[in-house]
Amino acid sequence: MFISFINLGACNSSYKFDFFNETNNWKLEKVYEDNTIKEYIGLIKYSPTKNFFILTYRHMKLVFVDRITHHVYLSYSATNLISSVQWNPINSSIVTCATTGATSSIDGFIRVYSVNQQTSIKELHVIEESIDLDAAKSYVKIAWNPFEDVHAIPVKNSIFFNETNNWKLEKVHEDNTIKEYIDLIKYSPTKNFFIITYRHMKLVFVDRISHHVYLSYTATNLISSVQWNPINSSIVTCATTGVSLFAFKYSDKYTSIT
């Protein structure tokens, strides 16, 4: 399988990635492909150090690749579909992966990898029923706190915050009035907020320190992706599994700018 790479990102083309040069009319620049693997590639994630990118193959394979030479630095076979990959923004040699089953069997592990040690260094079995069985896809996304050495994991209708020296549970965010499962968490660039999404189309803005809820919004479809604007941190966009894309802008009050 191969991948299409764009200088500022990457575009998956079944089992390869193609590299494009954004400044030259998006012409193909180069291709990464491993002809020994015919599985489709699920995602790509660049390391903060610019040295590596990670690929995940559809059937449970995680590959660390040198960004320049495309030499495979580390390859690891997981037991289930890898649904989320996040580099530690404070210690760039550490990466975490969430895995969930693609059938009725559920893995539910968070695995922590050390690039330096080239091995898995920790496993946390905490995710439960975090998969859309009809679509054979998980929507659970984990996140590192970019301002503290804390890792956030959606667990049922809660967020577990673990310190990452001994991976002990430090704090839990839970709204007992909502029984739906949380799918993802996303920190804002300003250190002030994080966003969580619930399985049945609910988006919530939460104060990072006090856990006070600033905004709650109900979408018409399941929210599959949330991205903060890196230039204007008061703007956030959300993609849904339907055909909609909507955005929020906040100051004293939050405003939908769909």
For each residue, the residues with C-beta under 8 A, 3 or more apart:
1: 14 15 16 33 34 37 38 39 40 41 57 58
2: 13 14 15 16 17 18 31 32 33 41
3: 10 11 12 13 15 16 17 18 31 32 33 41 44 55
4: 10 11 12 13 16 17 18 19 20 31
5: 9 10 11 17 18 19 20 29 30 31 32 44
6: 9 10 11 19 20 22 26
7: 19 20 21 22 23 29
8: 22
9: 5 6
10: 3 4 5 6 17 44 53
11: 3 4 5 6 17 18 20
12: 3 4 17 40 41 42 43 44
13: 2 3 4 16 17 18
14: 1 2 40 41
15: 1 2 3 33 37 38 39 40 41
16: 1 2 3 4 13 31 32 33 41
17: 2 3 4 5 10 11 12 13 31 32 33 41 44 55
18: 2 3 4 5 11 13 28 29 30 31
19: 4 5 6 7 28 29 30 31 32
20: 4 5 6 7 11 26 27 28 29
21: 7 24 26 27 29
22: 6 7 8 26
23: 7
24: 21 27
25:
26: 6 20 21 22
27: 20 21 24
28: 18 19 20 31
29: 5 7 18 19 20 21
30: 5 18 19
31: 2 3 4 5 16 17 18 19 28
32: 2 3 5 16 17 19 55 65 70
33: 1 2 3 15 16 17
34: 1 37 63 72
35:
36:
37: 1 15 34 57 61
38: 1 15
39: 1 15 57 58 59 61
40: 1 12 14 15 57 58
41: 1 2 3 12 14 15 16 17 44 55 56 57 58
42: 12 56 57 58 81 82
43: 12 55 56 82 85
44: 3 5 10 12 17 41 53 54 55
45: 53 54 85 86 87 95
46: 50 52 53 67
47: 50 51 52 53 54 67 87 92 95 115
48: 87 89 92
49: 52 92
50: 46 47 67
51: 47 66 67
52: 46 47 49 64 65 66 67 73 115
53: 10 44 45 46 47 64 65 67
54: 44 45 47 62 63 64 65 85 95
55: 3 17 32 41 43 44 62 63 65
56: 41 42 43 61 62 63 82 85 97
57: 1 37 39 40 41 42 60 61 62 63
58: 1 39 40 41 42 81
59: 39 81
60: 57 77 78 79 80 81 82 99
61: 37 39 56 57 75 76 77 78
62: 54 55 56 57 75 76 77 78 82 85 97 113
63: 34 54 55 56 57 72 74 75 76
64: 52 53 54 72 73 74 75 115
65: 32 52 53 54 55 70 71 72 73
66: 51 52 69 70 71 72 73
67: 46 47 50 51 52 53 70
68:
69: 66
70: 32 65 66 67
71: 65 66
72: 34 63 64 65 66 75
73: 52 64 65 66 115 118
74: 63 64 113 115 118
75: 61 62 63 64 72
76: 61 62 63 113 120
77: 60 61 62
78: 60 61 62 81 82 97 99 107 111
79: 60 99 107 109
80: 60 99 100 101 102 105 106 107 109
81: 42 58 59 60 78 99 100 101 102 136 137 138
82: 42 43 56 60 62 78 85 97 98 99
83: 98 99 100 130 137 138 139 140 141
84: 97 98 138 140 141 142
85: 43 45 54 56 62 82 95 96 97
86: 45 95 96 97 142 143 144
87: 45 47 48 92 94 95 144
88: 91 92 93 94 95 96 144 149 151 164
89: 48 92 144 146
90: 144 146 149
91: 88 94 149 164
92: 47 48 49 87 88 89
93: 88 114 115 116
94: 87 88 91 112 113 114 115 121 164
95: 45 47 54 85 86 87 88 112 113 115
96: 85 86 88 110 111 112 113 142 144 151
97: 56 62 78 82 84 85 86 110 111 113
98: 82 83 84 109 110 127 130 138 140 141 142 153
99: 60 78 79 80 81 82 83 107 108 109 111
100: 80 81 83 106 107 108 127 130 131 138 140
101: 80 81 104 105 106 107 131
102: 80 81 131 136 137
103: 133 136
104: 101 133
105: 80 101
106: 80 100 101 127 128 129 130 131
107: 78 79 80 99 100 101 127
108: 99 100 125 126 127 128 130
109: 79 80 98 99 123 124 125 127
110: 96 97 98 123 124 125 126 127 142 151 153
111: 78 96 97 99 120 122 123 124
112: 94 95 96 120 121 122 123 124 167
113: 62 74 76 94 95 96 97 119 120 121
114: 93 94 117 118 119 121
115: 47 52 64 73 74 93 94 95 118
116: 93
117: 114 121
118: 73 74 114 115
119: 113 114
120: 76 111 112 113 123
121: 94 112 113 114 117
122: 111 112 167
123: 109 110 111 112 120
124: 109 110 111 112 153 162 167
125: 108 109 110
126: 108 110 153 155 160
127: 98 100 106 107 108 109 110 130 140 153 154 155
128: 106 108 155 156
129: 106 156 181
130: 83 98 100 106 108 127 138 139 140 154 181 183
131: 100 101 102 106 136 137 138 140
132: 135 136 137 138 139
133: 103 104 136
134:
135: 132
136: 81 102 103 131 132 133
137: 81 83 102 131 132
138: 81 83 84 98 100 130 131 132
139: 83 130 132 183 184 199 222 224
140: 83 84 98 100 127 130 131 154 183 184
141: 83 84 98 154 183 184 185 186
142: 84 86 96 98 110 151 152 153 154 185
143: 86 151 152 184 185 186 187 194
144: 86 87 88 89 90 96 150 151 152
145: 148 149 150 151 152 161 187 208
146: 89 90 187 189 191
147: 187 191
148: 145
149: 88 90 91 145 163 164 165
150: 144 145 161 162 163 164 170
151: 88 96 110 142 143 144 145 161 162 164 167
152: 142 143 144 145 159 160 161 162 185 187 194
153: 98 110 124 126 127 142 159 160 162
154: 127 130 140 141 142 158 159 181 182 183 184 185 196
155: 126 127 128 158 159 160 182
156: 128 129 181 182
157: 174 175 178 179 180 181 182 198
158: 154 155 172 173 174 182
159: 152 153 154 155 172 173 174 182 185 196
160: 126 152 153 155 169 172
161: 145 150 151 152 169 170 171 172 173
162: 124 150 151 152 153 167 168 169 170
163: 149 150 166 167 168 170
164: 88 91 94 149 150 151 167
165: 149
166: 163
167: 112 122 124 151 162 163 164
168: 162 163
169: 160 161 162 172
170: 150 161 162 163
171: 161
172: 158 159 160 161 169
173: 158 159 161 196 206 211
174: 157 158 159
175: 157 178 204 213
176:
177:
178: 157 175 198 202
179: 157
180: 157 198 199 200 202
181: 129 130 154 156 157 198 199
182: 154 155 156 157 158 159 185 196 197 198 199
183: 130 139 140 141 154 197 198 199 222 223
184: 139 140 141 143 154 195 196 197 223 226
185: 141 142 143 152 154 159 182 194 195 196
186: 141 143 194 195 226 227 228
187: 143 145 146 147 152 191 193 194 208
188: 191 192 193 194 195 208 228 233 236
189: 146 228 230 233
190: 193 233
191: 146 147 187 188 208
192: 188 207 208
193: 187 188 190 205 206 207 208 214
194: 143 152 185 186 187 188 205 206 208
195: 184 185 186 188 203 204 205 206 226 236
196: 154 159 173 182 184 185 203 204 206
197: 182 183 184 202 203 204 223 226 238
198: 157 178 180 181 182 183 201 202 203 204
199: 139 180 181 182 183 222
200: 180 222
201: 198 218 219 220 221 222 223 240
202: 178 180 197 198 216 217 218 219
203: 195 196 197 198 215 216 217 218 219 223 226 238
204: 175 195 196 197 198 213 215 216 217
205: 193 194 195 213 214 215 216 250 254
206: 173 193 194 195 196 211 212 213 214
207: 192 193 210 211 212 213 214
208: 145 187 188 191 192 193 194
209:
210: 207
211: 173 206 207
212: 206 207
213: 175 204 205 206 207 216
214: 193 205 206 207 250 254
215: 203 204 205 248 250 254
216: 202 203 204 205 213
217: 202 203 204 248 254 256
218: 201 202 203
219: 201 202 203 222 223 238 240 244 246
220: 201 240 242 244
221: 201 240 241 242 244
222: 139 183 199 200 201 219 240 241 242
223: 183 184 197 201 203 219 226 238 239 240 241
224: 139 239 240 241
225: 238 239
226: 184 186 195 197 203 223 236 237 238 239
227: 186 236 237 238
228: 186 188 189 233 235 236
229: 232 233 234 235 236 237
230: 189 233
231:
232: 229 235
233: 188 189 190 228 229 230
234: 229 249 250 251
235: 228 229 232 247 248 249 257
236: 188 195 226 227 228 229 247 248
237: 226 227 229 245 246 247 248
238: 197 203 219 223 225 226 227 245 246 247 248
239: 223 224 225 226 244 245
240: 201 219 220 221 222 223 224 243 244 245 246
241: 221 222 223 224
242: 220 221 222
243: 240
244: 219 220 221 239 240 258
245: 237 238 239 240
246: 219 237 238 240 256 257 258
247: 235 236 237 238 256 257 258
248: 215 217 235 236 237 238 254 255 256 257
249: 234 235 254 255 257
250: 205 214 215 234 253 254 255
251: 234
252:
253: 250
254: 205 214 215 217 248 249 250
255: 248 249 250
256: 217 246 247 248
257: 235 246 247 248 249
258: 244 246 247
